[in-house]
């Protein structure tokens, strides 16, 4: 027996230790598996509480979009376009920080979590789909509730409404299905890579905040497609000026951004790192 074989026999966890040294991901995978176990238990026993947690994510996204478009309107059309886009991207990026630290349920980050869980056979596909459906329902309920409140008062200025409707038109009528799909991949790639990095930073909250801000700022600046964020725009636009929203093209954006988001977060991040960090008989350490 060669000397390099001895450690593997003496240490049953040597293979896992090698994976950890190379990919730095075993601890993250363990945390993801633990997280999806809690999420599944919550929605099974306290379904309304789970939906409310998802609704809180919708609240946050909707309100942060209102804030972002107010900032954009206040900067005006004469302000440097690049700087204006960067400032508004940073303002919206705070949404993910709020969602992350309030333990709210966002559909697009759950794409990563539950793909990892299905890969390691910690949750059945049917149960994962049920949780994702409830999460989407909660996100949309939160968006609709806050959008109705915003539309019922004088928060939205004419300038802000103009910018909002212009964005909605560009994302629906002005975009084809393939472009939306690819932009959806990129959007959720940056969101979930930010989350998976943040999970490795322990109790360094400043580093976590910076990482989360950076991930969303990239997708917001580039105008990538995020199904929940887009839904907030579309719902508010429908309540403000329903005749300005093309429902067919809006549905096209919803479907293809949803699919792109799953590929970007569920497959490119979730499945990718699950595959790198061990076989499908993955066991968490007690």
PLY file of the C-alpha trace (Angstrom):
ply
format ascii 1.0
element vertex 286
property float x
property float y
property float z
element edge 285
property int vertex1
property int vertex2
end_header
0.00 0.00 0.00
1.45 3.36 -0.96
1.83 6.16 1.56
-0.61 8.43 -0.24
-3.38 5.84 0.23
-2.98 5.57 3.99
-4.61 8.88 4.96
-7.72 8.00 2.98
-8.18 4.77 4.96
-7.28 6.34 8.29
-9.50 9.36 7.74
-12.99 8.57 6.37
-13.54 12.28 5.70
-10.34 12.78 3.69
-12.20 13.03 0.39
-14.52 15.69 1.79
-11.48 17.55 3.15
-9.94 17.55 -0.33
-13.12 18.95 -1.84
-13.19 21.65 0.82
-9.60 22.67 0.15
-10.15 22.85 -3.60
-13.62 24.35 -3.89
-14.20 25.91 -0.45
-17.79 24.84 -0.62
-18.63 21.96 1.70
-19.61 24.24 4.58
-21.78 26.32 2.24
-23.50 23.19 0.91
-24.19 22.07 4.48
-25.71 25.44 5.29
-27.85 25.37 2.16
-29.14 21.88 3.00
-29.90 22.97 6.56
-31.68 26.07 5.23
-33.92 24.18 2.81
-34.87 21.77 5.60
-36.10 24.74 7.64
-37.89 26.25 4.67
-39.66 22.99 3.87
-40.67 22.46 7.50
-41.96 26.03 7.76
-44.16 25.80 4.68
-45.50 22.38 5.74
-46.43 23.37 9.29
-47.00 27.12 9.02
-47.89 27.76 5.40
-49.32 31.23 6.04
-46.17 32.32 7.88
-44.06 31.11 4.99
-46.19 33.06 2.50
-45.88 36.15 4.69
-42.11 35.80 4.73
-42.23 35.69 0.94
-44.61 38.66 0.91
-42.04 40.66 2.89
-39.55 40.17 0.05
-42.20 41.54 -2.32
-42.75 44.52 0.01
-39.04 45.29 -0.02
-38.58 44.95 -3.79
-41.59 47.15 -4.52
-40.61 49.90 -2.09
-36.98 49.89 -3.20
-38.08 50.28 -6.82
-40.19 53.29 -5.84
-37.16 54.74 -4.08
-34.89 54.01 -7.05
-37.16 55.64 -9.60
-37.62 58.67 -7.38
-33.84 59.05 -7.25
-33.68 58.67 -11.04
-36.39 61.31 -11.50
-34.67 63.72 -9.11
-31.35 63.39 -10.93
-33.09 64.49 -14.10
-32.42 63.89 -17.78
-29.50 66.31 -17.93
-27.43 64.42 -15.35
-24.61 62.22 -16.66
-26.28 59.00 -17.85
-23.59 56.60 -16.66
-23.36 58.11 -13.19
-27.16 58.25 -12.94
-27.44 54.56 -13.84
-24.78 53.63 -11.31
-26.37 55.63 -8.50
-29.81 54.12 -9.15
-28.29 50.63 -9.39
-26.71 51.12 -5.98
-29.95 52.39 -4.47
-31.85 49.33 -5.67
-29.12 46.94 -4.55
-30.04 47.67 -0.93
-33.14 45.51 -1.52
-31.15 42.26 -1.44
-29.41 43.33 1.79
-32.78 43.90 3.45
-34.15 40.58 2.12
-31.07 38.63 3.20
-30.91 39.98 6.75
-34.66 39.80 7.40
-34.77 36.12 6.30
-37.42 36.99 3.75
-38.20 34.50 0.98
-37.17 35.54 -2.52
-38.03 33.21 -5.40
-34.81 33.71 -7.33
-32.47 32.86 -4.45
-34.63 29.85 -3.64
-33.90 28.57 -7.15
-30.33 27.99 -6.00
-31.23 26.54 -2.60
-33.74 23.98 -3.82
-31.72 22.90 -6.85
-28.93 22.00 -4.43
-31.44 20.14 -2.26
-32.85 18.16 -5.19
-29.34 17.30 -6.43
-28.33 15.89 -3.04
-31.70 14.15 -2.70
-32.55 16.07 0.46
-35.92 17.10 -0.94
-38.17 15.67 -3.64
-38.67 17.66 -6.82
-42.43 17.85 -6.22
-41.90 19.33 -2.75
-39.32 21.79 -4.08
-41.77 22.95 -6.74
-44.45 23.41 -4.07
-42.19 25.63 -1.98
-41.13 27.66 -5.02
-44.78 28.13 -6.04
-45.72 29.34 -2.57
-42.72 31.65 -2.58
-43.75 33.17 -5.92
-47.30 33.59 -4.61
-46.03 35.38 -1.52
-43.69 37.61 -3.52
-46.55 38.64 -5.81
-48.96 39.26 -2.92
-46.43 41.58 -1.30
-45.85 43.40 -4.57
-49.55 43.87 -5.29
-50.29 45.09 -1.75
-47.54 47.72 -1.74
-48.22 48.75 -5.36
-51.87 49.38 -4.46
-50.83 51.59 -1.55
-48.34 53.50 -3.69
-50.85 54.01 -6.52
-53.52 55.21 -4.07
-51.54 58.25 -2.94
-49.31 60.96 -4.44
-45.94 59.25 -4.02
-45.38 58.76 -7.76
-44.48 62.02 -9.49
-45.11 62.53 -13.23
-41.36 62.35 -13.89
-41.05 59.13 -11.94
-44.04 57.63 -13.76
-42.49 58.55 -17.12
-39.24 56.75 -16.28
-41.16 53.74 -14.98
-43.33 53.37 -18.08
-40.32 53.80 -20.36
-38.56 50.92 -18.59
-41.66 48.71 -18.77
-41.99 49.31 -22.51
-38.29 48.53 -23.07
-38.55 45.28 -21.10
-41.74 44.09 -22.80
-42.47 45.44 -26.28
-38.84 46.42 -26.86
-37.27 43.04 -25.99
-37.48 39.67 -27.71
-37.82 36.37 -25.83
-34.21 35.23 -26.30
-32.79 38.53 -25.06
-35.02 38.39 -21.99
-33.99 34.78 -21.32
-30.25 35.52 -21.54
-30.57 38.66 -19.42
-32.52 36.57 -16.91
-29.61 34.13 -16.69
-27.16 36.95 -16.02
-29.38 38.65 -13.42
-29.77 35.61 -11.21
-26.16 34.56 -11.71
-25.02 37.77 -10.02
-27.64 37.58 -7.26
-26.83 34.00 -6.31
-23.08 34.26 -6.63
-23.32 37.20 -4.22
-25.38 35.08 -1.81
-23.06 32.07 -1.99
-20.05 34.32 -1.32
-21.85 36.04 1.55
-22.53 32.64 3.12
-18.78 32.05 3.35
-18.06 35.29 5.22
-19.15 34.17 8.68
-20.04 37.04 11.01
-18.36 39.74 8.91
-21.55 41.69 8.27
-19.83 44.58 6.51
-18.27 42.22 3.97
-21.62 40.48 3.50
-23.38 43.78 2.86
-20.74 44.87 0.35
-20.97 41.55 -1.50
-24.76 41.65 -1.71
-24.71 45.27 -2.89
-22.14 44.47 -5.57
-24.08 41.52 -6.97
-27.33 43.43 -7.43
-25.63 46.64 -8.60
-24.18 44.80 -11.61
-27.50 43.35 -12.77
-29.42 46.57 -12.08
-26.88 48.75 -13.94
-26.86 46.40 -16.94
-30.64 46.17 -17.07
-30.74 42.40 -16.70
-34.09 40.67 -16.21
-35.23 39.62 -12.73
-38.70 38.09 -12.63
-39.70 39.41 -9.19
-38.25 42.89 -9.71
-39.86 43.08 -13.16
-43.18 42.01 -11.67
-43.00 44.96 -9.29
-42.53 47.32 -12.24
-45.33 45.75 -14.26
-47.86 45.69 -11.42
-47.22 49.31 -10.47
-47.41 50.39 -14.13
-50.73 48.53 -14.51
-52.14 50.35 -11.52
-50.90 53.76 -12.66
-51.60 53.59 -16.41
-53.09 50.24 -17.43
-53.52 51.30 -21.06
-49.74 51.74 -21.38
-48.95 48.11 -20.55
-49.08 45.42 -23.23
-50.24 42.30 -21.38
-49.07 39.83 -24.04
-45.52 41.18 -24.06
-45.59 41.48 -20.28
-46.45 37.79 -20.06
-43.59 37.03 -22.45
-41.16 38.86 -20.16
-42.47 37.07 -17.08
-42.11 33.58 -18.58
-38.68 34.01 -20.15
-37.17 35.97 -17.28
-38.45 33.25 -14.92
-36.80 30.54 -17.03
-33.59 32.54 -17.37
-33.47 33.21 -13.64
-33.75 29.49 -12.94
-30.89 28.69 -15.30
-28.70 31.45 -13.86
-29.34 30.75 -10.18
-30.53 27.16 -10.09
-28.24 25.54 -12.65
-25.19 27.75 -13.20
-24.75 28.49 -9.47
-26.74 25.88 -7.50
-26.16 22.76 -9.58
-22.62 23.81 -10.50
-21.41 24.15 -6.92
-23.39 21.14 -5.72
-21.65 19.01 -8.35
-18.20 20.42 -7.53
-18.54 19.75 -3.81
-19.15 16.03 -3.66
-21.29 13.20 -4.97
-25.03 12.84 -4.55
-24.61 10.84 -1.31
-23.54 14.03 0.41
-23.81 13.80 4.19
-23.67 16.75 6.54
-21.48 16.43 9.59
-23.13 16.42 12.98
0 1
1 2
2 3
3 4
4 5
5 6
6 7
7 8
8 9
9 10
10 11
11 12
12 13
13 14
14 15
15 16
16 17
17 18
18 19
19 20
20 21
21 22
22 23
23 24
24 25
25 26
26 27
27 28
28 29
29 30
30 31
31 32
32 33
33 34
34 35
35 36
36 37
37 38
38 39
39 40
40 41
41 42
42 43
43 44
44 45
45 46
46 47
47 48
48 49
49 50
50 51
51 52
52 53
53 54
54 55
55 56
56 57
57 58
58 59
59 60
60 61
61 62
62 63
63 64
64 65
65 66
66 67
67 68
68 69
69 70
70 71
71 72
72 73
73 74
74 75
75 76
76 77
77 78
78 79
79 80
80 81
81 82
82 83
83 84
84 85
85 86
86 87
87 88
88 89
89 90
90 91
91 92
92 93
93 94
94 95
95 96
96 97
97 98
98 99
99 100
100 101
101 102
102 103
103 104
104 105
105 106
106 107
107 108
108 109
109 110
110 111
111 112
112 113
113 114
114 115
115 116
116 117
117 118
118 119
119 120
120 121
121 122
122 123
123 124
124 125
125 126
126 127
127 128
128 129
129 130
130 131
131 132
132 133
133 134
134 135
135 136
136 137
137 138
138 139
139 140
140 141
141 142
142 143
143 144
144 145
145 146
146 147
147 148
148 149
149 150
150 151
151 152
152 153
153 154
154 155
155 156
156 157
157 158
158 159
159 160
160 161
161 162
162 163
163 164
164 165
165 166
166 167
167 168
168 169
169 170
170 171
171 172
172 173
173 174
174 175
175 176
176 177
177 178
178 179
179 180
180 181
181 182
182 183
183 184
184 185
185 186
186 187
187 188
188 189
189 190
190 191
191 192
192 193
193 194
194 195
195 196
196 197
197 198
198 199
199 200
200 201
201 202
202 203
203 204
204 205
205 206
206 207
207 208
208 209
209 210
210 211
211 212
212 213
213 214
214 215
215 216
216 217
217 218
218 219
219 220
220 221
221 222
222 223
223 224
224 225
225 226
226 227
227 228
228 229
229 230
230 231
231 232
232 233
233 234
234 235
235 236
236 237
237 238
238 239
239 240
240 241
241 242
242 243
243 244
244 245
245 246
246 247
247 248
248 249
249 250
250 251
251 252
252 253
253 254
254 255
255 256
256 257
257 258
258 259
259 260
260 261
261 262
262 263
263 264
264 265
265 266
266 267
267 268
268 269
269 270
270 271
271 272
272 273
273 274
274 275
275 276
276 277
277 278
278 279
279 280
280 281
281 282
282 283
283 284
284 285
